[in-house]
Structures are given as structure tokens and as C-alpha cells.
Amino acid sequence: MPQPSITIIGAGFGGLGTAIELKRAGYADVTVLEKADGVGGVWRENTYPNAACDVPSSLYSWSFAPNPAWPHRYSRQDEILAYIERTAALEGVLEQVRTGVEVAAAAYDESTRSWQLTTTAGEQIDTDVLVSAVGQLSRPSIPELPGLDTFAGPAFHSAEWEHDVDLTGKRIAVLGTGASAIQFVPGIQPDAGHVTVFQRSAPYVAPKPDRAYTSLHHLVFRRLPRAQALGRELTWLCTEQFNRALITGNPLKKAVELGWRVQLHKQVRDRELRAKLVPDYAFGCKRVLFSNDWYPALAQANVDVVTEPVVEVLPEGVRSGDGQVHEVDVIIYGTGFAATEFLAPIQVTGLGGADLHNAWKEGAHAYLGMCVPDFPNLFVVYGPNTNLGGSSIINMLEAASRAIVTLLRHTDTQGASSVVVRPEAERRYDEEIQGRLADSVWASCHNWYHEDGGRISTNWPGLVKEYQRRCDELDLADFATA
């Protein structure tokens, strides 16, 4: 059988990692389409002050490409982007990337058993296999507030930071207190005139054991690669225990929660402010955050924390739920991403005209987060129920990439040109995953892991090791080839 043509949408960790896995497996006809002007995904887009990873660098990197030159235990945005670019170049996949190409629609042609893609520029692209690696954190979410377009000053999302806006001495409204806000607020606070942080719900913010690596570290990592590999393995074991803690509870959960409590009391002496910063939900229900400077920033004289919701945007500022108008010069939305809108806004059509978004109207679901009935030769990387409450998503992405190679080889072995998961297998799998999630801590409060109907469509309910095993030991009887 001739090799299939393979098109990957998205050039972040997931898309590039899949391209590398396919190249190593001998698949040469691979194209990566990227709508932006460069690779890197979220690490290209998120350039806000203090942008960094909350997973140690040794683990937040490809397993096949250790980096002995990481400057910090927890790498910054520019360091991670440089690593992605450098590794993709060394692995020879940068030449497979087409930038500035955004896919608007993908339709499966049953007669040719191939996919026809349509770009926003009107270009038609035919491909045998389609891999979506657009991720869960690629589309910024801005709340639909009355008067949103009336504000007279600059207003932008943290993932679309406007670096030409000088924040020095400005009155700034920050909406949201998630993973991005806890980084950029301490970054802008020293220069701002005043920062008003609008907090819908307080996050748990635990200490972040960060440090700069010394020249001795770098020397050891270069001369003794096994030392860095051991560090990666130990970090992975710790994060697996943290995953387990979020699922079933264990002493580590209590230890991290204690770390949060001690840090809050030590860094926030004002009792009224401290009371505002105590979450009203179970530890772990929403993403646990790690920072050493979030609470100190909020305790500064030029920062206020408002727990009333923003109900309206005005030309001069925002109005909170108590009727107060907060006059500001700049609005920054730290309101996260449309994480549950997988593959949106791409229109995806499968067998018999099946509409993917209609199939997912009550919540996205896929076998191992990758395969959907009625959509042959479509694979999703970082798909439904593959997100983690702790640990590195890169391990999940690599496992999915290996599974894609397994399915492509199975298709070839069968003398077929397409493969699709059987509906009953996907249904059985989804019932298992949702049953396990129903008893998890993530079901105990409202969070961004949920669809509007309450279904948890983002998170994986087990350990990374389990997902890796299930990807590596695929039950091929769950798939049909043609």
C-alpha cells in the first residue's frame, strides 16, 4: 500500500510532536498547517508579563529531547518557545510546516476515503489522514458583557497582550484570577498606578519551588544526562502522586493544601483581604495554581480585590454587581479559554454528512480522546478527556501520537485505507470515563472543565501511566477498517 498523506492542524507541542513521531515511524508525506506566522502554539501566543510553565522543565519537554540548558526549574515562555523551535528544526519537521494557513472546514469524501480541507483563504487541500492538534487552550474566552465595545481605552485578553500599551501609572482592571492572572498581575503591579482585580472565585495558590539553574547544574546535565533523566523520572512520580491525590486523595493532597494555607497566612496579613482569598470549594475542584508572588502582589497598597462580579462595561470603566463604577484606563481579560469547544470553529463533516459539533452538542467525547465514530482517519491530539489536573500534558500527547502510528500501521496491515472507532466501543469507553469523573473532585463545583450541561469533557480521570498503557495496548477489535 502507498503511504497515506497526513495533514496536521496546529504547530504546538501536540502537532509538532505528532509530526516527529510520524517521521520517525517512516511516514514522509506529512504537512502541518498553522494559522499563525510561526510554531509554538500557546507558547507563541501567550507573551504576557511573567508568562511561565507550572510544570518543572525536566518533565515539560519531549521525552526524546532533554534540554540540559534550561535556565530555570520552571521555564519561562520565551525559553519554552525557543526549545520548541530548536527541537522541531533538529528533528527536521519545520520544513513540513505551512504557516499562515487557517482551516475553516474539513469534509470526509467516502468515495475516495480522504479528507477535503478548505482554508479561510479558499484553498482546497486533499489529505488521506487528518490530525487535529489545535489543543484546548487556543481560543481566548471573553465574557459577553453589556457595553463590551464601548470602553474608551485599551482592552485585551492576556493571550493577546498588547505590548505597545504602556501600563505605567495606569488604572487597570483585571477580570479573572486564573493561571494567567496570577502571573501577569505581579508583573504589572509595580509599574501600575492602581490595579483592581475582579475575582469571581478565589483560587488555591500553593508555593512554587522554582529556582535558577547554576552553571554546575548545566555541567552535570551535559556530562551526566542520566542525572537529568533521573530528575525527570522523580518529578513524574511526584506529579503522578499529585494526580492520584486529586482523584482519590492522599497525604500529598493534604501537604499541598497545607502549603497553600501557610503561604496565604504568611503573605497576607490583612484579615479582610485574606478572607476574600479563601476558596469556597473543595481543594482540587478547580485548577490548583502555583506562585510565590501572587499573594504579595494583592497585598500591595495599589491593588484592590473586588469579589462583586462585573456586570457592565462602560466608556470610563466597569460596573460591578453592587452598582459601583470602577473608573479605569485599561481592561485586561484574564478569563481563560474556550476549552470545551474542541476543534471550533472548524466545520467538520464525516460519514453520511455527520456533523462533529452536532455529535458533540451535549459535550465532546472520543475514544482515548482521539477517535470519533463516523469520522474515519480523523485523530484528535489533546482531545476530550485528556487534560490533567497535575503533571505534564506532553506525556499524554506523546502517548496519543504513538497510538496514531499504531492505527495507521494496522490500517496498512489490513490492506485498507481508512480506520474508524466502532460506535459501541466509543460508547462503552465514554460511559466508563464519565462514570469515574462523576465521583471525582472536579464534579463538586462549577469550573472550566465542565460543559454547560455539567458534563466534564476536558479532564482525564486517571494517572498518566494508565493513559500511556491504554494507548500502547490498543484493542484493535474496537476499530473497523475499510
N, C-alpha and C positions, 0 to 999 in steps of 0.2 A: 504494500500500500504506500502511495506517495505521502510525504509528510504533510500534515494539515497546516494551513495558515492560521496564525493565532494573533488576535488583537487584544491588547490590554488597555483598559481605560484608567488612567491615573498613574502618575510617576512619583508616588511617595514610597515609603518603606514597603508597602504591600505590592504595588505594581512593579517596582524595580526588583524586589526580592523574588517575585514570581518569574520575571524575565530571566533573572540569573539562574534560577532553578531549572527552567526550561532549557536554557542554553547549555547548562551542564549535563542535562539529560539527552542532548543531541538534537533538540528542536531548533532549527535555524531560521524558519520563516516567522519571526516574532516582531510585532510592531507595538510600541507603547504610545498611546495618544494622550497628550497632556494639554489641558486648556490654557494653562498659564505659559509664561515665557521661559520657564526653567523647571528643573526637577526639585523634589524635596517635600511636596505635599504640605502638611501643616507646619513643617519646619521652614518652609519657604514663605508661607503666608503670615505666620504669627511673629511679627517683629516688634511687638510692644516692649516697653522697658522691663528689664529683668526676666524676659522670657527664658524658661529653662525647663528641664525634664524633672519629674519627681520620682523617677526610677534610676538607680545607680547606672552609670555609663557602662560598666563592665557587662551588665545584663541588657541594657537598652542599646544593643548593637547586634549586627548579624553574627550568628554563631561561627560562620566561616570567615569572618573578617574582624578579628580582635584589633583594637586600636591601642597600642602601648603609649600613645602620646596624649591621651585625654588630659586636659588641663585640670579638670575637677572631677570629684566623685560623681556629682550630678551635673551633667553638661548643660551649657547654655545653648540658646537657639543657633547662633552662628557657628558654634563648634559642631553641632549635630548636622547642620546643613552642609558644612564643608566635608564631614565624614561621608554623608550620603553621596555627594557629588564625586568625591575621590574614589569611593568603593565602586560606584557604578562605572566610572571610567576604567578602573583597573580590571573589572570583570568584563569589559567590552560590551556593555549594553547601552551606553549613552548614545551610540550611533544608531540604535534601534528606536530612539525616542523622537517623536514628532511633536514639537511644542506649538502652542497657539492653535490647537485643534480641539474644539469642543463638540462632543457628540450630543445631538438633540434627540435622536430616535434610533432604535435597533429593532429589526424585524426578522424573524426566522422564516426562511424560504424552505418549505417542506419538499419541494421538487428537487432542489439542489443540496438540501441538508446543510445549509450555510446561513450565515447572518449577513444582512444588508444594513450597514450603518449610514446614517445621514447626519452630517455635521451642521452646525449653525450657519456655516458659510455655504451650505448647499452641496457640499462634496459627497459623493456616494463611495462607500468603501465596502468591499465584499471580503468576508473572512469566514473560515470554517469553524473556528472556535473563538468565543468571546469571553473575556475575563473582566469583570468589574472590580476595580480596586480603588473606587472613589472614597472609601472609608466612611466612618460615622461622624467625623468631626470636620467636614469640609464645607458645610453651608452655614454661615453665621445666622443666628436667630435674633431678630429684633422684635420686641413686643409690639403688638398693634395697639398703640395708644392714641387717643384722640389728639389731634393737633401735632402729630409727629413731624410733619413737614413745615410747621410754622416757626420753628425755633430760629432765631436770628443769627446765632453763632455757629461755630463748627460742631458737628455731631457725627460720631463714627463708632463702629464696632471695634473691639480690641483686636480682632483678627484682620481688620482693615485699617490699621493705625496710620494716621495722617501725620507723618513726621515733620511736615512743613508748618504745623500748628505749634506755635511757641506757647507752652503752658506756664511760663514763668510769671508769677504773680496773679495768675488767673483763678477765678472761682470756678470750680469743676464739680459737676455732678457725675457720680459713678453709679450706674444701675447694675446691681448684681454683685455677689460675693463668692463666686466660684473659683475654679482653679486658675483662671487668668487674672482675675481681680486681685487675688492675694499676692500676685507677683507684681503687677504694674502699679498698684496703689502705693506700696512702699517706694517704688521707683519714681513716682511723680510727686509724692508728698513734700519732699524737701524744697522743691522749687515753686510749688503751687502757692497761690495766695490763700486759698481755702479749698478743702475737698469735702464734699458731702457724699457719704456712702449710703446708698439706699439698699437696705438689707431685707430681702423677703424672708429668708430663714438663715440662721447662723450656721456656719459650717464647723465641723470638728477640725481643728488645725493643730496637728501634732508637731513636735520638734523634727527638724530635718538635719540629719547627721552629715552635713556637707563639709568638704574641705578641699583646698587646693592640693593637687599632687606636686610633690617636690621632684627635683632632678634625680634623687635617689630612687623614687618610685619608678620614674620613666626608665632609668637604667636597669632596674630589676625586671620590669615588664619586657624590655627589649632582650636582655640577656637570658632571662628565665621565663619564657612565655607560659610555662606551666603555672607560675605563680599567679599571673593574671587570670588564667583559666580556672585555677582553684578559687580565686576570689569570685569569679562569675558563678561557679557552682554553689558556693556558700550563700551568695546573695540570692540565687534562685531558690535554694532550700528555705531561706528565711521568708521570701515572698510567697512561696507555696504555703508556708505555715500561716502567713497573713491571709491568704485566700481561704484557707481552711477555717481561720478564725471568723471571717465574715460569714461563712456558710454554717458552721456548726458551733462556733465559739470555742476558745481555748485560752490558756494563760496569756498568750501573746496579745490577744484582743484586749484583755484587762490591762496589760502593760502599756500598750499604745494609748488606751483611753486614759490611763493614769498620767502618761506623759503629756497628753493634751491638758488635763486638769491642772497639773503642776505649772505648765507653761502659762496658761491663762492667768492663774493667780499671781504668778511671779511677774509677769509683764504688764498686767493691767491692774493697777492699784485702786482705781476709781470703782467703787462698788456698783454705781448705777450703770456705768459703761459695761462692766463685767457681766452684769445681769443680762444685758442685751445680747451678749456674745455667747450665751449658753444655749446650745441647740435644744429644740423641743421634740426631738425624735431619737430613736434608738441609734447608738453608735454603729456606723457602717451602713445605715439605710441610704444615706446619700454619700457621695464620694468623700472619703477621708482625705484631707489635704495636709501637705507638709510644708512648713515655713517657719523661719526663725524671726522674721521681721514684720509679719502681718499685724500681730497684736501691738507691738511697739509703735507702728505707724498709726494705728487707730487711736492710740493714747496721746498723740501729739495735739498741741493746742489748736492747730489749724485744720483739724479733722473732726467732723461730726458723723455719727452713725444714726441714721433715721430708720426706724422699723415700720413706719407707715408706708403703705405701697404708693408708688407713683401712679396717679390716675389720669394725668393730662400733661401734655407738653404745651408750653406757651412760648410766645416770641422771646420773653425775657427769662425763661427758665422752666421749672416743672412744678406741678401742684401735687401735693401728697394727699393721702386719704383723709387727713384731718382738716383739709381746706387750706393749709398753709402754702403760700407760694415761695419757692426757693429760687431766688434770682441767681443765675449762673452765666458764665461766659462760654463754657464748653460742656458738652454732654458726651460721656464715654459709656458705651454699652458693653458691659461685661456679662452678657446674658446667654452665653453658650452657643450651642449649635443645634440644628435640626437633626439630632442623632437618630431618631426613629424613622426618618423619611429616606430609607435606603434607595439608592440609585436615582432618586429625584434630582432634577426634573426630567431625566431621560425617559422618553416613552418607549417601553419595552413590550414587544408583541411576540408571542410564541405560537405553539401548535394551535390550529383552528382559530386563530385570531385571539388567543388568550392574552389578556392584558395583565401584566405583572402587578401594577399598582392596584388594579381591581382585585386581583387574587390576594393582595395584602391589605385590603381596605380595613380589615379588623385587626391588623397587626402583622408585621413581617415575620416570616418563618422559612426555614430552609434546612435541609439535611446537612448536619455539621456546619450550618451557616453558609454552605456553599452551593447546594444544588436544589432546584425547584422543579416539581413536576410540570410537564407541558413546556419546559424551556430547555430543549436539548443543547448540549455543547455550550451551555452558559454556566460559568462558575463565578461565585462571588467571594472575594477575599475581604476579610473583616466584615463579614455579613451578619445577619441576625444571630443573636445569642452567642457572640464570640468575644464580646468586650469583657474586661476584667475589673474587679473591684480593687485588685492589687496585682503586682508583678508586671512583667513586660509583655506588651501585646506582640512584640516581634516573634516571640516563641510560637504564638498562635498563628501568625502569618506564615511562618516557615512550615509549620505542620500542614496548613491548608495547601501551600504550594506543592509539597510532596504528594499530597492526595490527588491534586490535579494531574500530576505526571502519572501517577498510578492509573487513573481513569483513562487518560489518553492512550497509555500502553495497552490497557485492557481492550479498548475500542479497536486498536490495531490488531491485537491478537485474535479478536473475534472476526476479523475481516470486515469490520463495519466502519462507518464514517461518522456516527453520532452516538452519544450516550446520554441517558436521562435517568434521573432517580424515579423509582416506581412510587406512585401516589400513596400506596398503603405503607411503604417503608418510611416515607417522609412524614406521614400522619402519625405513625407509631413513635417515631423519633420525637416529633414535636410534643406529643402528649406526655412523653417521659420528661422532656426538658421543662415544660410548663408546670408539670406536677411537682418537680423538685424546686422550681422557683417560687411556687405558691407558699412553700414553707420557709423561704429564705428571709433574711433581714430586709432585703430590698422591697419586699411586699408590704412592709409595715408602715410606709409613709409614701407621700407623693414625691416623685423625683424624676429626673430626666431619662431614667431607664424605662419609663412606662409610656405606652401609647395612651391616647385619650380615654380609651375604654378600660384601662387598667392593666392590660397585658404587658408583661415585661419582655420586650423584643430585642434588647441590647445585650444583656449580661449572660455569661456562661456560669452555670450553677455548680461547677466542679473545679478540680485542680487543673492546671495547665498540663500536667503529666497525663491526666485522663484524656484530654482532648488530643494530645500528641499520639497516644496509644490508639485511639479510635480512628484517627486519620491514617496512621501507619498500618492498621489492621482492617482496612475497609472490607465490609462484607459485599463482595461484588454481586451477590444474588439480589441485592437491593437496587440494582441498576439494570436497565434494558438498553440494548444496543440495536442499531439499525444501519 
